[in-house]
Amino acid sequence: MPLGVSAMMLAAMLATAPVGCQHVIVAAEAGQFVAWPANGGLWTWDDGQEVLVGFASGEFVEQGGHNIGPRHTNRLARSRDGGLTWQVEQPTGYPQPGADFTILDKPIDLAQANLAVRCTATSYHGAEDARGGFTYSVDRGHTWRGPYRFAGLDGAPQLKGMDITCRTDYLLEGPSSGLFMLSARPAGKSITDRAFWSRTNDGGRSFSFGGWVVGPDDPYRAVMSSTVRLSPTRLVAALRRRALDREPCWLDAYGSEDNGATWRFLSKIGDTGVGNGNPPALLRLRDGRLCCAYGNRSRRELLASLSSDGGTTWGEPLVLRDGFRVDKFGDVDLGYPRMFQRTDGRVVTIYYWSQPDRPESCIAATLWSPPAP
């Protein structure tokens, strides 16, 4: 037993450890840097048996910052066995850097079973349109249509002089309606994003500005939300946070009791370390608890925190993976997770990672079982 650890303390640590962590490769290629599932999106069908996750791939160039060359492609990886094995795809119409955005000419049936929607905008890894928009698929990501603009948001007075910087975070509510969690910042000013919500009521043909989740008067960055629904009216969103002039960084939880109309701070979820931190992946487990996964660049670990009270408090973080390989510049470039749960209770957390036998980075998945409540 480690010095200073009592039997009771050791039992408590063992009781909260993730069970049966299994690491698998989602995507890896010699000479290629692959990264950022949080930017690419994740979709599941058949209770998590079929899974699709997006990521970026570019030439591996070891340098200060991201080890990726000046050009990249957006790609997808698909699993048909609940995340155990994966096949990389680059389907027809999937959005690539520099794509031209148009206006959607007819509504989308947002209730169709095989739908996938990816949101894109400026400020991250190849998305270049400051007005933002989306692409969609009706056949589980085999073919894609778009990209289309968030029509209507460019005229919102609350967003005047701002660039949209969203990633993919939405909750569909019926054939025509959906809540889209977005973000914006003053044009050309990095690390100043604030989160807002928007809604479409006509199948994606137009979007209205709903309100700020974290507004421009807040002193900290708030971006890359991950949102879950707890009831017809109750929502919880995890947000990536940092001070504008310093590190380290952290995650906060915000809640809405009126289906997104208003939001309030709930809690700090956990620390994400230096190097601009990490975004969250938030999931409502089948037992009702919330699970939030994230990378901590100071600890060089992939972590998960659990909440049994709807995001008001969070337990000590579970270590899903450690032993990250740091490059010769000392950069800890990891994380950006997406996550889902299978019918057998196993959670699959997908992220990017570097290890001694894969120095370029890989997209990895950790399959694990949360400790009992």
NULOKOL-110236 format. One record per residue (C-alpha): residue number from 1; x, y, z; residue in three letters. Coordinates in nm, 4 decimals, padded with zeros to 6 digits, always signed. Layout:
// residues N
{NUM,{X,Y,Z},ala}
...
// end
This chain:
// residues 373
{1,{+00.0000,+00.0000,+00.0000},met}
{2,{+00.1396,+00.3489,-00.0849},pro}
{3,{+00.2822,+00.5404,+00.2099},leu}
{4,{+00.0180,+00.7589,+00.3758},gly}
{5,{-00.2814,+00.5934,+00.2071},val}
{6,{-00.5184,+00.4255,+00.4502},ser}
{7,{-00.7210,+00.1147,+00.3678},ala}
{8,{-01.0368,+00.3272,+00.3642},met}
{9,{-00.8814,+00.5808,+00.1230},met}
{10,{-00.7546,+00.3025,-00.1045},leu}
{11,{-01.0994,+00.1414,-00.1120},ala}
{12,{-01.2550,+00.4751,-00.2057},ala}
{13,{-01.0058,+00.5241,-00.4912},met}
{14,{-01.0686,+00.1757,-00.6254},leu}
{15,{-01.4447,+00.2273,-00.6046},ala}
{16,{-01.4281,+00.5361,-00.8290},thr}
{17,{-01.1818,+00.4032,-01.0873},ala}
{18,{-01.3067,+00.3435,-01.4424},pro}
{19,{-01.3534,-00.0266,-01.5073},val}
{20,{-01.1864,-00.2183,-01.7882},gly}
{21,{-01.0321,+00.0581,-02.0004},cys}
{22,{-00.9623,-00.0710,-02.3517},gln}
{23,{-00.7774,+00.1514,-02.6015},his}
{24,{-00.8278,+00.1071,-02.9762},val}
{25,{-00.7119,+00.2968,-03.2853},ile}
{26,{-00.9795,+00.4829,-03.4801},val}
{27,{-00.7560,+00.6416,-03.7460},ala}
{28,{-00.3781,+00.6574,-03.7957},ala}
{29,{-00.1512,+00.6944,-04.0958},glu}
{30,{+00.2273,+00.7182,-04.1199},ala}
{31,{+00.3386,+01.0728,-04.1953},gly}
{32,{-00.0047,+01.2213,-04.1177},gln}
{33,{-00.1190,+01.4296,-03.8227},phe}
{34,{-00.4806,+01.3459,-03.7362},val}
{35,{-00.6720,+01.5371,-03.4727},ala}
{36,{-00.9726,+01.7235,-03.3291},trp}
{37,{-01.2765,+01.4932,-03.3166},pro}
{38,{-01.4532,+01.7646,-03.1155},ala}
{39,{-01.4418,+01.9857,-03.4248},asn}
{40,{-01.5572,+01.7085,-03.6565},gly}
{41,{-01.8712,+01.5846,-03.4790},gly}
{42,{-02.0067,+01.2436,-03.3791},leu}
{43,{-02.3312,+01.0677,-03.4672},trp}
{44,{-02.4707,+00.7285,-03.3630},thr}
{45,{-02.7451,+00.4967,-03.4834},trp}
{46,{-02.8856,+00.1602,-03.3736},asp}
{47,{-02.8225,+00.2343,-03.0055},asp}
{48,{-02.4561,+00.3059,-03.0643},gly}
{49,{-02.3770,+00.0053,-03.2801},gln}
{50,{-02.3077,+00.2277,-03.5817},glu}
{51,{-02.0953,+00.5335,-03.5094},val}
{52,{-01.9519,+00.8086,-03.7273},leu}
{53,{-01.6894,+01.0596,-03.6092},val}
{54,{-01.5179,+01.3445,-03.7930},gly}
{55,{-01.1551,+01.4545,-03.7744},phe}
{56,{-00.8871,+01.6451,-03.9677},ala}
{57,{-00.5825,+01.4946,-04.1416},ser}
{58,{-00.2721,+01.6711,-04.2729},gly}
{59,{+00.0999,+01.6254,-04.3251},glu}
{60,{+00.2916,+01.5661,-04.0010},phe}
{61,{+00.5372,+01.8524,-03.9451},val}
{62,{+00.6957,+01.8585,-03.6003},glu}
{63,{+00.6960,+02.2241,-03.4971},gln}
{64,{+00.5889,+02.4537,-03.2194},gly}
{65,{+00.2112,+02.4326,-03.1847},gly}
{66,{+00.0047,+02.1857,-03.3872},his}
{67,{+00.2200,+01.9389,-03.5808},asn}
{68,{+00.0217,+01.9754,-03.9014},ile}
{69,{+00.1195,+02.1243,-04.2348},gly}
{70,{-00.0552,+02.4184,-04.4012},pro}
{71,{-00.3200,+02.2049,-04.5740},arg}
{72,{-00.5548,+01.9428,-04.4397},his}
{73,{-00.8601,+01.7408,-04.5368},thr}
{74,{-01.1700,+01.6655,-04.3312},asn}
{75,{-01.2393,+01.2951,-04.2980},arg}
{76,{-01.4695,+01.0517,-04.1196},leu}
{77,{-01.4272,+00.7191,-03.9430},ala}
{78,{-01.7104,+00.4675,-03.9080},arg}
{79,{-01.7633,+00.1767,-03.6699},ser}
{80,{-02.0367,-00.0826,-03.7024},arg}
{81,{-01.9537,-00.2764,-03.3860},asp}
{82,{-01.9947,-00.0154,-03.1140},gly}
{83,{-01.6478,+00.1377,-03.1419},gly}
{84,{-01.4243,-00.1704,-03.1463},leu}
{85,{-01.3107,-00.1485,-03.5101},thr}
{86,{-01.3098,+00.1465,-03.7503},trp}
{87,{-01.2880,+00.2293,-04.1207},gln}
{88,{-01.1746,+00.5733,-04.2482},val}
{89,{-01.3954,+00.7387,-04.5132},glu}
{90,{-01.4001,+01.0527,-04.7255},gln}
{91,{-01.7532,+01.0569,-04.8643},pro}
{92,{-01.9077,+01.2589,-05.1430},thr}
{93,{-01.9900,+01.6171,-05.0461},gly}
{94,{-01.8246,+01.6124,-04.7043},tyr}
{95,{-01.7153,+01.9754,-04.6412},pro}
{96,{-01.3534,+02.0647,-04.7092},gln}
{97,{-01.1580,+02.3844,-04.6402},pro}
{98,{-01.2569,+02.6681,-04.8716},gly}
{99,{-01.5998,+02.5320,-04.9642},ala}
{100,{-01.8550,+02.7910,-05.0778},asp}
{101,{-02.1641,+02.8329,-04.8584},phe}
{102,{-02.5082,+02.8716,-05.0188},thr}
{103,{-02.8655,+02.9185,-04.8955},ile}
{104,{-03.0794,+02.6110,-04.8254},leu}
{105,{-03.3629,+02.6073,-05.0786},asp}
{106,{-03.5981,+02.3597,-04.9112},lys}
{107,{-03.6463,+02.2474,-04.5510},pro}
{108,{-03.4824,+01.9403,-04.4011},ile}
{109,{-03.6884,+01.6822,-04.2170},asp}
{110,{-03.5011,+01.7079,-03.8868},leu}
{111,{-03.6804,+01.4050,-03.7435},ala}
{112,{-03.5545,+01.1499,-03.9960},gln}
{113,{-03.3680,+00.8621,-03.8381},ala}
{114,{-03.0531,+00.8653,-04.0527},asn}
{115,{-02.9808,+01.2389,-04.0277},leu}
{116,{-02.6410,+01.3852,-03.9407},ala}
{117,{-02.5682,+01.7599,-03.9257},val}
{118,{-02.2238,+01.9155,-03.9013},arg}
{119,{-02.1865,+02.2844,-03.8102},cys}
{120,{-01.8858,+02.4867,-03.9292},thr}
{121,{-01.7615,+02.8446,-03.9093},ala}
{122,{-01.4394,+03.0412,-03.8812},thr}
{123,{-01.1495,+03.0106,-03.6332},ser}
{124,{-01.0579,+02.6463,-03.6392},tyr}
{125,{-00.8541,+02.4244,-03.8672},his}
{126,{-00.9753,+02.4956,-04.2157},gly}
{127,{-01.3230,+02.6416,-04.1633},ala}
{128,{-01.3081,+02.9869,-04.3185},glu}
{129,{-01.6562,+03.1423,-04.3346},asp}
{130,{-01.7213,+03.3933,-04.0576},ala}
{131,{-02.0996,+03.3745,-04.1061},arg}
{132,{-02.1111,+03.0056,-04.0216},gly}
{133,{-02.3257,+02.7282,-04.1562},gly}
{134,{-02.3894,+02.3558,-04.1756},phe}
{135,{-02.3822,+02.0490,-04.3956},thr}
{136,{-02.6126,+01.7510,-04.3567},tyr}
{137,{-02.6560,+01.3895,-04.4555},ser}
{138,{-02.9732,+01.1808,-04.4726},val}
{139,{-02.7976,+00.8445,-04.5219},asp}
{140,{-02.5808,+00.8146,-04.2098},arg}
{141,{-02.2970,+01.0204,-04.3522},gly}
{142,{-02.2366,+00.8340,-04.6780},his}
{143,{-02.3208,+01.1459,-04.8818},thr}
{144,{-02.3492,+01.5110,-04.7702},trp}
{145,{-02.5280,+01.8243,-04.8889},arg}
{146,{-02.4141,+02.1816,-04.8413},gly}
{147,{-02.2581,+02.3759,-04.6871},pro}
{148,{-02.5479,+02.6107,-04.6163},tyr}
{149,{-02.5438,+02.9378,-04.4249},arg}
{150,{-02.7143,+03.0056,-04.0939},phe}
{151,{-02.9564,+03.2303,-04.2828},ala}
{152,{-03.0915,+03.5068,-04.0609},gly}
{153,{-02.8070,+03.5243,-03.8107},leu}
{154,{-02.6121,+03.7706,-04.0263},asp}
{155,{-02.8885,+04.0245,-03.9610},gly}
{156,{-02.9085,+03.9745,-03.5841},ala}
{157,{-02.8139,+04.3030,-03.4101},pro}
{158,{-02.6571,+04.1093,-03.1205},gln}
{159,{-02.4010,+03.9648,-03.3649},leu}
{160,{-02.3134,+04.2841,-03.5514},lys}
{161,{-01.9388,+04.3056,-03.6098},gly}
{162,{-01.8869,+03.9494,-03.4889},met}
{163,{-01.7609,+03.6271,-03.6447},asp}
{164,{-01.9430,+03.2999,-03.5763},ile}
{165,{-01.7014,+03.0371,-03.4373},thr}
{166,{-01.9238,+02.7388,-03.3685},cys}
{167,{-01.8569,+02.3673,-03.3669},arg}
{168,{-02.1289,+02.0995,-03.3823},thr}
{169,{-02.3733,+02.1036,-03.0880},asp}
{170,{-02.7472,+02.0779,-03.1484},tyr}
{171,{-03.0652,+01.9263,-03.0030},leu}
{172,{-03.3372,+01.8428,-03.2549},leu}
{173,{-03.6960,+01.8878,-03.1395},glu}
{174,{-03.9128,+01.7690,-03.4266},gly}
{175,{-03.9422,+01.7650,-03.8064},pro}
{176,{-03.8885,+02.1426,-03.8365},ser}
{177,{-03.7365,+02.2622,-03.5095},ser}
{178,{-03.3966,+02.2396,-03.3486},gly}
{179,{-03.1848,+02.4203,-03.0907},leu}
{180,{-02.8320,+02.5003,-03.2123},phe}
{181,{-02.5627,+02.5968,-02.9628},met}
{182,{-02.3195,+02.8365,-03.1318},leu}
{183,{-02.0554,+03.0972,-03.0441},ser}
{184,{-01.9269,+03.4295,-03.1737},ala}
{185,{-01.6441,+03.6766,-03.1161},arg}
{186,{-01.5540,+04.0289,-03.2324},pro}
{187,{-01.4262,+04.0034,-03.5884},ala}
{188,{-01.0629,+03.8986,-03.6032},gly}
{189,{-01.0091,+03.8775,-03.2271},lys}
{190,{-00.9033,+03.5312,-03.1103},ser}
{191,{-00.9828,+03.3764,-02.7680},ile}
{192,{-01.2768,+03.6145,-02.7136},thr}
{193,{-01.5633,+03.3783,-02.8050},asp}
{194,{-01.8922,+03.3803,-02.6148},arg}
{195,{-02.1637,+03.1159,-02.6378},ala}
{196,{-02.5181,+03.1787,-02.7634},phe}
{197,{-02.8123,+02.9719,-02.8751},trp}
{198,{-03.0155,+02.9814,-03.1941},ser}
{199,{-03.3235,+02.8015,-03.3138},arg}
{200,{-03.4629,+02.6996,-03.6496},thr}
{201,{-03.8372,+02.6434,-03.6846},asn}
{202,{-03.8409,+02.5807,-04.0593},asp}
{203,{-03.6088,+02.2837,-04.1101},gly}
{204,{-03.2869,+02.4829,-04.1350},gly}
{205,{-03.3960,+02.7440,-04.3882},arg}
{206,{-03.3580,+03.0223,-04.1317},ser}
{207,{-03.2157,+03.0705,-03.7825},phe}
{208,{-03.2981,+03.3246,-03.5139},ser}
{209,{-03.0691,+03.4558,-03.2420},phe}
{210,{-03.2150,+03.3243,-02.9165},gly}
{211,{-02.9874,+03.4678,-02.6482},gly}
{212,{-02.6489,+03.4453,-02.4833},trp}
{213,{-02.5517,+03.1478,-02.2719},val}
{214,{-02.2421,+03.3422,-02.1663},val}
{215,{-02.2554,+03.6993,-02.2945},gly}
{216,{-01.9929,+03.9520,-02.4079},pro}
{217,{-01.9882,+04.1127,-02.0624},asp}
{218,{-01.8481,+03.7919,-01.9096},asp}
{219,{-01.4695,+03.8232,-01.8540},pro}
{220,{-01.3811,+03.4715,-01.9751},tyr}
{221,{-01.3867,+03.2846,-02.3014},arg}
{222,{-01.6867,+03.0497,-02.3433},ala}
{223,{-01.6843,+02.8261,-02.6494},val}
{224,{-01.7242,+02.4699,-02.7811},met}
{225,{-02.0335,+02.3765,-02.5848},ser}
{226,{-02.1545,+02.0197,-02.5408},ser}
{227,{-02.5223,+02.0069,-02.4445},thr}
{228,{-02.7591,+01.7363,-02.3180},val}
{229,{-03.1297,+01.7281,-02.2449},arg}
{230,{-03.2472,+01.6078,-01.9022},leu}
{231,{-03.6206,+01.6696,-01.9524},ser}
{232,{-03.8519,+01.8454,-02.2003},pro}
{233,{-03.7474,+02.1781,-02.0457},thr}
{234,{-03.4191,+02.1143,-01.8647},arg}
{235,{-03.0818,+02.1372,-02.0422},leu}
{236,{-02.7187,+02.1266,-01.9271},val}
{237,{-02.4256,+02.2551,-02.1326},ala}
{238,{-02.0545,+02.2140,-02.0645},ala}
{239,{-01.8331,+02.4980,-02.1906},leu}
{240,{-01.4638,+02.5441,-02.2618},arg}
{241,{-01.3337,+02.8387,-02.0547},arg}
{242,{-01.0188,+03.0472,-02.0085},arg}
{243,{-00.9135,+03.3949,-01.9059},ala}
{244,{-00.8328,+03.6154,-02.2027},leu}
{245,{-00.4854,+03.7099,-02.0813},asp}
{246,{-00.3581,+03.4009,-01.9015},arg}
{247,{-00.3815,+03.0251,-01.8457},glu}
{248,{-00.4628,+02.7664,-01.7103},pro}
{249,{-00.8068,+02.6752,-01.8417},cys}
{250,{-01.1155,+02.4935,-01.7179},trp}
{251,{-01.4698,+02.3722,-01.7940},leu}
{252,{-01.7963,+02.5131,-01.6572},asp}
{253,{-02.1508,+02.3748,-01.6557},ala}
{254,{-02.4496,+02.5970,-01.7346},tyr}
{255,{-02.8143,+02.4992,-01.7015},gly}
{256,{-03.1484,+02.6001,-01.8487},ser}
{257,{-03.4883,+02.5224,-01.6970},glu}
{258,{-03.6892,+02.6674,-01.9887},asp}
{259,{-03.5635,+02.4746,-02.2915},asn}
{260,{-03.2773,+02.7123,-02.3593},gly}
{261,{-03.4510,+03.0472,-02.3241},ala}
{262,{-03.2366,+03.1460,-02.0228},thr}
{263,{-02.9184,+03.0015,-01.8740},trp}
{264,{-02.7404,+03.0145,-01.5389},arg}
{265,{-02.4036,+02.9015,-01.4082},phe}
{266,{-02.4149,+02.5639,-01.2310},leu}
{267,{-02.0590,+02.4605,-01.1453},ser}
{268,{-01.6981,+02.4251,-01.2442},lys}
{269,{-01.6489,+02.0769,-01.3914},ile}
{270,{-01.2703,+02.0475,-01.3926},gly}
{271,{-00.9364,+02.1897,-01.5034},asp}
{272,{-00.8024,+02.1447,-01.8557},thr}
{273,{-00.4531,+02.2843,-01.8013},gly}
{274,{-00.2303,+02.5107,-02.0087},val}
{275,{-00.1947,+02.5318,-02.3860},gly}
{276,{-00.5459,+02.6777,-02.4312},asn}
{277,{-00.7018,+02.3855,-02.2442},gly}
{278,{-00.9549,+02.1480,-02.3985},asn}
{279,{-01.3229,+02.1300,-02.4944},pro}
{280,{-01.5731,+01.9048,-02.3167},pro}
{281,{-01.7708,+01.6027,-02.4336},ala}
{282,{-02.0873,+01.5817,-02.2221},leu}
{283,{-02.3062,+01.2712,-02.2072},leu}
{284,{-02.6148,+01.1683,-02.0121},arg}
{285,{-02.5544,+00.8120,-01.9022},leu}
{286,{-02.8276,+00.5503,-01.9099},arg}
{287,{-02.8454,+00.5598,-01.5283},asp}
{288,{-02.9219,+00.9351,-01.5360},gly}
{289,{-02.5811,+01.0660,-01.4310},arg}
{290,{-02.3856,+01.3151,-01.6386},leu}
{291,{-02.0399,+01.2284,-01.7661},cys}
{292,{-01.7969,+01.4880,-01.9008},cys}
{293,{-01.4736,+01.3859,-02.0745},ala}
{294,{-01.1845,+01.6240,-02.1457},tyr}
{295,{-00.8098,+01.6450,-02.1868},gly}
{296,{-00.5854,+01.8107,-01.9290},asn}
{297,{-00.2703,+01.9334,-02.1007},arg}
{298,{-00.0872,+02.0080,-01.7762},ser}
{299,{-00.1453,+01.6534,-01.6477},arg}
{300,{-00.1023,+01.4983,-01.9956},arg}
{301,{-00.4121,+01.2901,-01.9336},glu}
{302,{-00.7559,+01.2170,-02.0689},leu}
{303,{-01.0089,+01.2526,-01.7863},leu}
{304,{-01.3787,+01.2056,-01.7131},ala}
{305,{-01.5898,+01.3557,-01.4339},ser}
{306,{-01.9318,+01.2338,-01.3177},leu}
{307,{-02.2267,+01.4239,-01.1728},ser}
{308,{-02.5232,+01.2652,-00.9924},ser}
{309,{-02.7191,+01.5892,-00.9488},asp}
{310,{-02.7601,+01.7280,-01.2993},gly}
{311,{-02.4325,+01.9160,-01.3109},gly}
{312,{-02.4519,+02.0975,-00.9780},thr}
{313,{-02.1511,+01.9071,-00.8389},thr}
{314,{-01.8883,+01.6778,-00.9895},trp}
{315,{-01.6800,+01.3940,-00.8485},gly}
{316,{-01.3041,+01.3638,-00.8644},glu}
{317,{-01.1889,+01.3061,-01.2232},pro}
{318,{-01.1284,+00.9524,-01.3468},leu}
{319,{-00.8121,+00.8947,-01.5487},val}
{320,{-00.9097,+00.7294,-01.8764},leu}
{321,{-00.5601,+00.7470,-02.0235},arg}
{322,{-00.2140,+00.8772,-01.9346},asp}
{323,{+00.1379,+00.8396,-02.0755},gly}
{324,{+00.0988,+01.0961,-02.3553},phe}
{325,{+00.4095,+01.1418,-02.5711},arg}
{326,{+00.5235,+01.5065,-02.5731},val}
{327,{+00.7024,+01.6268,-02.8883},asp}
{328,{+01.0482,+01.7846,-02.8910},lys}
{329,{+00.8957,+02.1317,-02.8541},phe}
{330,{+00.7228,+02.0309,-02.5316},gly}
{331,{+00.3711,+02.0628,-02.6745},asp}
{332,{+00.0938,+01.8574,-02.5146},val}
{333,{-00.1462,+01.8374,-02.8074},asp}
{334,{-00.4243,+01.5966,-02.7117},leu}
{335,{-00.7897,+01.5444,-02.6328},gly}
{336,{-01.0807,+01.7209,-02.8079},tyr}
{337,{-01.3105,+01.4281,-02.7260},pro}
{338,{-01.6467,+01.3064,-02.8479},arg}
{339,{-01.8348,+01.0363,-02.6584},met}
{340,{-02.1303,+00.7964,-02.6608},phe}
{341,{-02.2642,+00.5047,-02.4546},gln}
{342,{-02.3532,+00.1587,-02.5803},arg}
{343,{-02.6527,-00.0486,-02.4726},thr}
{344,{-02.4240,-00.2684,-02.2594},asp}
{345,{-02.3291,+00.0381,-02.0519},gly}
{346,{-01.9775,+00.0755,-02.1912},arg}
{347,{-01.8790,+00.4340,-02.2699},val}
{348,{-01.6693,+00.5044,-02.5797},val}
{349,{-01.4582,+00.8206,-02.5616},thr}
{350,{-01.2871,+00.9288,-02.8866},ile}
{351,{-00.9969,+01.1775,-02.8916},tyr}
{352,{-00.6565,+01.2419,-03.0472},tyr}
{353,{-00.3373,+01.1171,-02.8877},trp}
{354,{+00.0348,+01.0660,-02.9433},ser}
{355,{+00.2337,+00.7719,-02.8108},gln}
{356,{+00.5870,+00.6348,-02.8649},pro}
{357,{+00.4889,+00.4008,-03.1475},asp}
{358,{+00.2667,+00.6653,-03.3128},arg}
{359,{+00.4502,+00.9984,-03.2771},pro}
{360,{+00.2469,+01.1639,-03.5563},glu}
{361,{-00.0732,+01.1302,-03.3448},ser}
{362,{-00.3732,+00.9074,-03.3921},cys}
{363,{-00.7450,+00.9201,-03.3367},ile}
{364,{-00.8009,+00.6784,-03.0483},ala}
{365,{-01.0995,+00.5466,-02.8568},ala}
{366,{-01.1141,+00.4292,-02.4973},thr}
{367,{-01.3932,+00.1877,-02.4081},leu}
{368,{-01.4676,+00.1891,-02.0361},trp}
{369,{-01.7363,+00.1294,-01.7758},ser}
{370,{-01.8269,+00.4035,-01.5276},pro}
{371,{-01.8106,+00.3077,-01.1600},pro}
{372,{-02.1444,+00.2264,-00.9962},ala}
{373,{-02.3353,+00.5220,-00.8491},pro}
// end
